[in-house]
């Protein structure tokens, strides 16, 4: 039975010591540890600790595809360079897969399956290597089909194995002075598209541009959920007061419509991680459009 992170009596220092031990034991001789690094807190912290434990016997691997925002790619590369972590940016082609593009509940499996296949090919090119990714203990409580792909490819999860939960990782990253310690969660762009709606390069770009617009308006933790003609915007409830002036609502709506959406709705519940995994997220368009906080339709259009 796995002990819940908040029930683990060990100190953060003890967990970190175990993490280092696991990292050192993960490779032998001239083997390399390849760490999948998306730029999020978990994978960035794991890459940093792996470099501390293994030096040049590790390599951070950043998967580059249309599902990764350009902003996140740049931040991941900047983080690695700022800490002298060896990195390799590799292209992945999950968007070209019909199984991935149909966007059912197994989408994340096909995404991670592609990533680990690419990392395995890189491993073969480099010689002997092991693979690792940034799963923590708290990830086990959500819908995570990608974990099944990791198990099939025998990918290590050192953070979870060391008993580290999400808050543990953030606390350790802060103690180590890492700039990512309070970085908002950022799943891939495909997670914003409702299940059953095809994932294409165009829909991913639409979401990326809309979220970048919201970031430029000073909003930090946001999601633009793609429901076809309608964009459902989730904003962290702590930031909602900044968004609820008429002037800001107009700026939000205008910028998001410019990205190709016809309707813009503000979700009154705010940002929720994994909200597209809930059956309640797949609702009729009319129900979403009736949100009283929804911005007006584009000029010349009439709401029904």
SVG drawing of the C-alpha trace seen along z (x, -y; Angstrom):
<svg xmlns="http://www.w3.org/2000/svg" viewBox="-32 -49 63 52">
<polyline fill="none" stroke="black" stroke-width="0.4" points="0.0,0.0 1.4,-3.4 1.4,-6.0 -0.3,-9.3 2.3,-12.2 0.9,-14.1 1.1,-11.0 4.8,-10.3 6.7,-11.0 10.0,-11.5 11.4,-15.0 11.9,-16.7 15.7,-16.3 15.2,-12.5 13.1,-12.2 15.6,-14.2 18.4,-12.0 16.4,-8.9 15.8,-10.6 19.5,-11.1 20.2,-7.5 17.6,-6.3 19.0,-8.5 22.6,-7.2 21.3,-3.6 19.3,-4.0 22.3,-3.8 25.5,-1.8 28.9,-2.2 28.7,-4.5 24.9,-4.5 22.9,-7.7 19.7,-8.7 17.4,-10.4 14.9,-12.7 11.7,-13.8 11.6,-17.5 8.5,-19.6 9.6,-22.6 7.0,-22.1 7.9,-22.2 8.1,-18.4 10.2,-17.6 12.4,-20.6 13.2,-19.8 13.9,-16.1 16.3,-17.2 18.0,-19.5 18.4,-16.9 19.5,-14.3 22.2,-16.6 23.3,-17.1 23.4,-13.4 24.8,-12.2 26.6,-15.1 27.1,-14.4 25.6,-11.0 22.1,-12.5 20.5,-14.3 17.3,-16.3 15.1,-15.5 12.6,-18.2 9.9,-17.0 9.0,-19.6 5.6,-19.4 2.6,-21.6 1.1,-20.5 3.9,-22.3 3.5,-26.1 6.5,-28.0 6.6,-30.0 7.0,-26.7 9.7,-25.4 11.7,-28.6 11.3,-28.5 12.4,-24.9 15.5,-25.6 16.3,-28.7 16.0,-26.8 18.3,-24.0 20.9,-26.5 20.8,-28.6 21.8,-25.5 24.2,-24.0 21.9,-20.9 22.7,-19.0 19.6,-19.0 18.5,-17.6 15.4,-19.0 13.7,-16.2 10.7,-16.5 7.8,-14.2 4.9,-13.5 1.9,-12.6 -0.3,-15.1 0.2,-13.0 -1.2,-9.9 -4.9,-9.2 -5.2,-7.5 -4.0,-10.7 -5.8,-13.1 -9.3,-11.6 -8.9,-12.8 -10.6,-10.2 -9.8,-9.2 -6.6,-7.5 -5.1,-10.5 -2.4,-11.0 -1.4,-7.4 -0.6,-7.9 1.2,-11.2 3.5,-9.6 3.9,-6.4 5.3,-8.6 7.5,-10.5 9.0,-7.3 9.5,-5.7 11.5,-8.8 13.5,-8.7 14.2,-5.0 15.5,-5.7 17.7,-8.4 18.9,-6.0 19.9,-3.5 21.8,-6.2 23.6,-7.3 24.4,-3.7 22.9,-2.3 20.5,-4.6 17.5,-4.5 14.4,-6.7 12.8,-8.7 9.9,-11.2 8.5,-13.6 5.5,-11.7 4.9,-12.4 2.7,-10.6 -0.2,-13.0 -0.4,-12.2 -1.9,-8.8 -5.2,-10.4 -6.1,-11.8 -6.9,-10.4 -3.4,-9.7 -3.4,-7.3 0.2,-8.4 1.3,-6.4 0.2,-3.2 2.6,-4.2 5.4,-4.8 4.8,-1.3 4.9,0.3 8.2,-1.4 9.6,-0.7 10.2,-4.4 11.4,-5.3 9.5,-7.8 12.1,-8.7 10.0,-11.5 7.1,-9.1 9.5,-6.3 11.1,-8.7 7.7,-9.5 7.6,-13.1 4.2,-14.7 3.5,-17.8 3.8,-20.2 7.0,-18.4 8.5,-19.1 7.5,-22.8 8.9,-23.1 12.2,-21.5 12.5,-23.6 12.0,-26.7 14.6,-25.6 17.0,-25.0 16.4,-28.5 14.9,-27.2 12.9,-29.9 10.2,-27.3 9.1,-26.5 5.9,-28.6 5.4,-28.2 1.7,-27.5 0.8,-24.0 0.9,-23.7 -0.4,-20.6 -0.1,-20.2 -2.3,-22.3 -4.3,-19.2 -5.7,-19.0 -7.7,-22.1 -9.7,-20.5 -12.9,-18.7 -12.8,-14.9 -14.1,-13.8 -13.1,-17.0 -10.1,-16.3 -6.7,-17.6 -5.1,-19.4 -2.1,-21.7 -4.7,-24.5 -6.7,-23.9 -3.6,-23.7 -2.3,-27.0 -5.7,-28.6 -5.5,-27.7 -1.9,-28.7 -2.5,-32.2 -5.6,-32.7 -3.8,-31.8 -0.8,-34.0 -3.2,-36.9 -4.5,-36.3 -0.9,-36.1 -0.2,-39.5 -3.2,-40.9 -1.5,-40.0 -3.4,-36.8 -1.1,-34.0 -3.0,-30.8 -5.5,-30.4 -6.9,-27.8 -8.7,-28.3 -10.9,-25.3 -11.8,-24.6 -15.4,-23.8 -15.5,-24.4 -16.7,-27.9 -16.7,-28.7 -13.8,-29.3 -14.5,-28.6 -12.0,-30.6 -10.9,-29.4 -9.0,-31.9 -7.7,-31.1 -10.3,-32.4 -7.6,-34.5 -7.1,-36.4 -10.8,-36.7 -11.2,-40.2 -8.6,-41.5 -10.6,-40.0 -14.1,-41.1 -14.1,-44.8 -16.0,-45.6 -12.9,-46.9 -10.9,-43.8 -13.8,-41.5 -13.9,-43.5 -10.1,-43.0 -10.3,-39.3 -13.2,-38.8 -11.6,-40.8 -8.3,-39.0 -9.7,-35.5 -12.1,-36.1 -9.1,-37.3 -7.7,-33.8 -10.6,-32.3 -13.3,-31.7 -16.9,-33.0 -18.0,-33.0 -16.1,-33.7 -17.4,-32.4 -15.9,-33.0 -16.2,-30.0 -17.6,-31.1 -15.9,-28.1 -12.5,-29.4 -9.4,-27.3 -9.6,-23.6 -6.8,-21.2 -8.1,-18.3 -11.6,-19.8 -11.8,-18.4 -11.6,-14.9 -14.9,-15.4 -18.1,-14.2 -19.6,-17.6 -17.0,-19.2 -18.7,-17.7 -21.9,-19.7 -24.0,-21.1 -22.7,-24.2 -26.0,-26.0 -25.6,-25.3 -22.2,-26.9 -23.4,-29.9 -26.1,-30.7 -23.5,-31.5 -24.6,-35.0 -20.9,-35.9 -20.3,-35.0 -19.0,-37.8 -21.3,-39.0 -21.1,-37.3 -19.0,-38.8 -20.2,-42.0 -23.1,-41.4 -24.1,-38.1 -27.1,-37.5 -27.3,-35.1 -30.0,-32.5"/>
</svg>
